[in-house]
Amino acid sequence: MESKMSDTKSSSISVIPVDMNNFSSTLQLTENEPSRVKPPEDYNPFENRIVEHPNSDTGSLVHLLKCSLGTGILAMPHAFRNAGLVFGTVVTVLVGLVCTHCIHILVRSSQILCLREKVPVLTFSETAEVAFKSGPHQLKKLAEVFKQFVNLALCATCYSTSCVYIVFVATSIKQVTDHYYQAGTADDEKINIRLYILMIFPFVCALGLIRNLKYLVPVSAIANLLMGVGFTITFYYIFTDVPSPTQRDYIASPGLIPMFFCTVIFAMEGIGVVMPLENSMKNPGHFLGCPGVLNAGMFVVVTLYAIIGFFGYLKYGESTNASVTLNLPSEHVMAQVVKILIAAAILLTYGLQYFIATDITWPMLEKRVDKRWSSTLQNVYRILTVAITVCVAIAVPNLGPIISLVGAVCYSTLGLLCPVVIDLVTNWEGGLGTWYWVLWKDSFILLFWLAALLTGTYTSVLDIITMYS
């Protein structure tokens, strides 16, 4: 495909080196500076990338697994409760295939656009912008709009996930403290979960004030260690004394299915970290393909999610909670340790989610601020946005509906809608295949996104209203 952007534009782009230890979610492309690498006629973007500390294929696979195997896996048994054993297993695999394909078309579109525009690297939002600029003429004026839409979706996803983390931590702490200090007390006389959320505010505020990603590295390392230990003990409980599958529903009530879809999308979508990961690889061409880093990683992710969802629901049945750790027996010391370990891990992970979103939003505001007050106002901004996530958590302190709502609105938009639109615009002129099969395929995914958005949002909001009415 021929470039629709001028050669002058291409030659005026300089690239900031990529470093996974200190990457920015909004990798900058600056104009009116000399290019560090002059694109040759047979331009290869992979050969022109300047990566200070490139990741091997194995390292990239580990990063992908670490980013994908988070708190979502703990919500899978609850998702299966809303789907049934058989339906849940089959559809989890199908949703996993759709999510993997959307990541694939996003990365592939980015690689095509890098080659077309002769730039070494593009981020998620820049891929969206360049796709529209080099796409059909009628869409060129929407380039900046869609770029900001992707940034907005990414910010909304990260901030809303932060709200989920706060509710999860507060719920876990409340369950442990209720056992020790308020055993036998009526539920309406126990300390309200909203007070626990307020107690967490100083800790998340401190994490939110961290401005440099490198200072979050040891925090993330500790979180990973705590999470690993907590997961191991949780899985021991899940796979001990498992009842017969005949005691569980194979297919759940149709009214619960939307909640299942949204929870699975919430659990599986790690698309926000994919572009920085692919951009930092030593051999970016190995990310896609067969087997490829993406396919190998998502195979492990989907398999584990299906297994944990199946056996978690099989073990706890209709009493399965929004996080399976909340089903662990409170009278067992080991179970209490697990709840505290995973709560601490999720609390420490808050900083990374918050960093990604703030790294996008603050630079937009900083341009309008006097440099003398920039540092002070940034601290004020960070405290205010952290306070907003805490207020949202206080407003809806229930994990089940909030996970489904975040999955329906944020994760489905970022992980399904945005990649498909980018794919269509990138391939619109001559790349839609025989009988326009790419158009038909992407249209199906758009319908799936719309169904998840509408039904998931309606069901989740209805659940919240019913719960607090």
Secondary structure as the mmCIF struct_conf table of DSSP 4:
data_model
#
loop_
_struct_conf.conf_type_id
_struct_conf.id
_struct_conf.beg_label_comp_id
_struct_conf.beg_label_asym_id
_struct_conf.beg_label_seq_id
_struct_conf.end_label_comp_id
_struct_conf.end_label_asym_id
_struct_conf.end_label_seq_id
BEND BEND1 MET A 5 MET A 5
HELX_RH_AL_P HELX_RH_AL_P1 ASP A 7 SER A 11
TURN_TY1_P TURN_TY1_P1 SER A 12 SER A 12
STRN STRN1 SER A 14 VAL A 15
HELX_LH_PP_P HELX_LH_PP_P1 ILE A 16 PRO A 17
STRN STRN2 VAL A 18 VAL A 18
HELX_RH_3T_P HELX_RH_3T_P1 MET A 20 ASN A 22
TURN_TY1_P TURN_TY1_P2 SER A 25 THR A 26
STRN STRN3 LEU A 29 THR A 30
BEND BEND2 GLU A 31 GLU A 33
BEND BEND3 ARG A 36 VAL A 37
TURN_TY1_P TURN_TY1_P3 GLU A 41 ASP A 42
TURN_TY1_P TURN_TY1_P4 PRO A 45 ASN A 48
STRN STRN4 VAL A 51 VAL A 51
BEND BEND4 GLU A 52 HIS A 53
HELX_LH_PP_P HELX_LH_PP_P2 PRO A 54 PRO A 54
STRN STRN5 ASN A 55 ASN A 55
HELX_LH_PP_P HELX_LH_PP_P3 SER A 56 SER A 56
HELX_RH_AL_P HELX_RH_AL_P2 ASP A 57 SER A 68
BEND BEND5 LEU A 69 GLY A 70
TURN_TY1_P TURN_TY1_P5 THR A 71 THR A 71
HELX_RH_AL_P HELX_RH_AL_P3 GLY A 72 ARG A 81
TURN_TY1_P TURN_TY1_P6 ASN A 82 ALA A 83
HELX_RH_AL_P HELX_RH_AL_P4 LEU A 85 GLU A 117
TURN_TY1_P TURN_TY1_P7 LYS A 118 LYS A 118
BEND BEND6 PRO A 120 PRO A 120
HELX_RH_AL_P HELX_RH_AL_P5 PHE A 124 LYS A 133
TURN_TY1_P TURN_TY1_P8 SER A 134 SER A 134
BEND BEND7 GLY A 135 GLY A 135
HELX_RH_3T_P HELX_RH_3T_P2 HIS A 137 LEU A 142
HELX_RH_AL_P HELX_RH_AL_P6 ALA A 143 TYR A 181
BEND BEND8 GLN A 182 GLN A 182
TURN_TY1_P TURN_TY1_P9 ALA A 183 GLY A 184
HELX_RH_3T_P HELX_RH_3T_P3 ASP A 187 GLU A 189
BEND BEND9 LYS A 190 LYS A 190
HELX_LH_PP_P HELX_LH_PP_P4 ILE A 191 ASN A 192
HELX_RH_AL_P HELX_RH_AL_P7 ILE A 193 GLY A 208
TURN_TY1_P TURN_TY1_P10 LEU A 209 LEU A 209
HELX_RH_3T_P HELX_RH_3T_P4 LEU A 213 LEU A 216
HELX_RH_AL_P HELX_RH_AL_P8 VAL A 217 ILE A 238
TURN_TY1_P TURN_TY1_P11 PHE A 239 PHE A 239
BEND BEND10 THR A 240 ASP A 241
HELX_RH_3T_P HELX_RH_3T_P5 PRO A 245 GLN A 247
BEND BEND11 ARG A 248 ARG A 248
BEND BEND12 TYR A 250 ILE A 251
HELX_RH_3T_P HELX_RH_3T_P6 PRO A 254 LEU A 256
HELX_RH_AL_P HELX_RH_AL_P9 ILE A 257 MET A 268
HELX_RH_3T_P HELX_RH_3T_P7 ILE A 271 VAL A 273
HELX_RH_AL_P HELX_RH_AL_P10 VAL A 274 ASN A 279
TURN_TY1_P TURN_TY1_P12 SER A 280 SER A 280
STRN STRN6 MET A 281 MET A 281
BEND BEND13 LYS A 282 ASN A 283
HELX_RH_3T_P HELX_RH_3T_P8 PRO A 284 HIS A 286
BEND BEND14 PHE A 287 PRO A 291
HELX_RH_AL_P HELX_RH_AL_P11 VAL A 293 TYR A 316
HELX_RH_3T_P HELX_RH_3T_P9 GLY A 317 SER A 319
BEND BEND15 ALA A 322 SER A 323
HELX_RH_3T_P HELX_RH_3T_P10 VAL A 324 ASN A 327
BEND BEND16 LEU A 328 LEU A 328
TURN_TY1_P TURN_TY1_P13 SER A 330 GLU A 331
HELX_RH_AL_P HELX_RH_AL_P12 VAL A 333 GLU A 366
TURN_TY1_P TURN_TY1_P14 LYS A 367 ARG A 368
BEND BEND17 VAL A 369 VAL A 369
HELX_RH_3T_P HELX_RH_3T_P11 LYS A 371 TRP A 373
HELX_RH_AL_P HELX_RH_AL_P13 SER A 374 ALA A 395
BEND BEND18 VAL A 396 VAL A 396
HELX_RH_AL_P HELX_RH_AL_P14 LEU A 399 VAL A 406
HELX_RH_PI_P HELX_RH_PI_P1 GLY A 407 TYR A 411
HELX_RH_AL_P HELX_RH_AL_P15 SER A 412 SER A 412
HELX_RH_PI_P HELX_RH_PI_P2 THR A 413 LEU A 417
HELX_RH_AL_P HELX_RH_AL_P16 CYS A 418 ASN A 427
TURN_TY1_P TURN_TY1_P15 TRP A 428 GLY A 430
BEND BEND19 LEU A 432 LEU A 432
HELX_RH_3T_P HELX_RH_3T_P12 THR A 434 TYR A 436
HELX_RH_AL_P HELX_RH_AL_P17 TRP A 437 TYR A 468
#
